[in-house]
Amino acid sequence: MNKDIVEEFYYLALLDIRSGVSLQELEDVIQLYEDVEDYEACAGILKAVNEARYDTINNIIEKTNDK
């Protein structure tokens, strides 16, 4: 598994969350990537979704400002 791709999708998913995309929408996207067997994308998005369940929006904003 290519960790760079996982991290890219993780960061992009955090940006989506920051922009107001719901966790349910991202979970739907994970299903689409599973259907085409893009597991790196799934892993990155899932990591962001799991973090967002327990993190504040301010912490997510800080994480996306760091890059």
C-alpha positions in Angstrom: 0.0 0.0 0.0 1.4 3.4 -1.0 1.5 5.5 2.1 1.8 8.8 0.1 -1.5 8.1 -1.6 -3.1 7.3 1.7 -1.9 10.6 3.2 -3.0 12.6 0.2 -6.5 11.2 0.5 -6.5 11.8 4.2 -5.5 15.4 3.8 -8.1 16.0 1.0 -10.8 14.4 3.2 -9.8 16.7 6.1 -10.2 19.6 3.7 -13.6 18.3 2.7 -14.7 18.1 6.3 -13.4 21.6 7.0 -15.5 22.8 4.0 -18.6 21.2 5.5 -18.9 17.8 3.7 -20.7 15.5 6.1 -19.1 12.3 7.4 -21.9 10.3 5.8 -21.0 11.8 2.4 -17.4 10.7 2.9 -18.5 7.2 3.9 -20.5 7.0 0.7 -17.3 8.0 -1.2 -15.4 5.3 0.6 -17.9 2.8 -0.7 -17.4 4.1 -4.3 -13.6 3.7 -3.9 -14.1 0.2 -2.5 -16.2 -0.7 -5.5 -13.3 0.2 -7.8 -10.8 -1.4 -5.4 -8.8 1.8 -4.7 -7.9 0.8 -1.1 -5.4 3.5 -0.6 -8.1 6.1 -1.1 -10.4 4.2 1.3 -7.7 4.1 4.0 -7.0 7.8 3.8 -10.6 8.9 3.8 -11.5 6.5 6.6 -8.6 7.8 8.7 -10.0 11.3 8.4 -13.5 10.3 9.1 -12.5 8.4 12.2 -10.5 11.3 13.5 -13.3 13.7 12.8 -15.7 11.7 14.9 -13.5 12.5 18.0 -11.9 15.8 17.0 -13.1 19.4 17.0 -13.4 21.4 13.8 -10.8 23.8 15.2 -8.3 20.9 15.5 -9.1 19.8 11.9 -8.6 23.4 10.7 -5.2 23.5 12.5 -4.2 20.2 10.9 -5.0 21.5 7.4 -3.3 24.8 8.1 0.0 23.0 9.0 0.5 21.8 5.4 
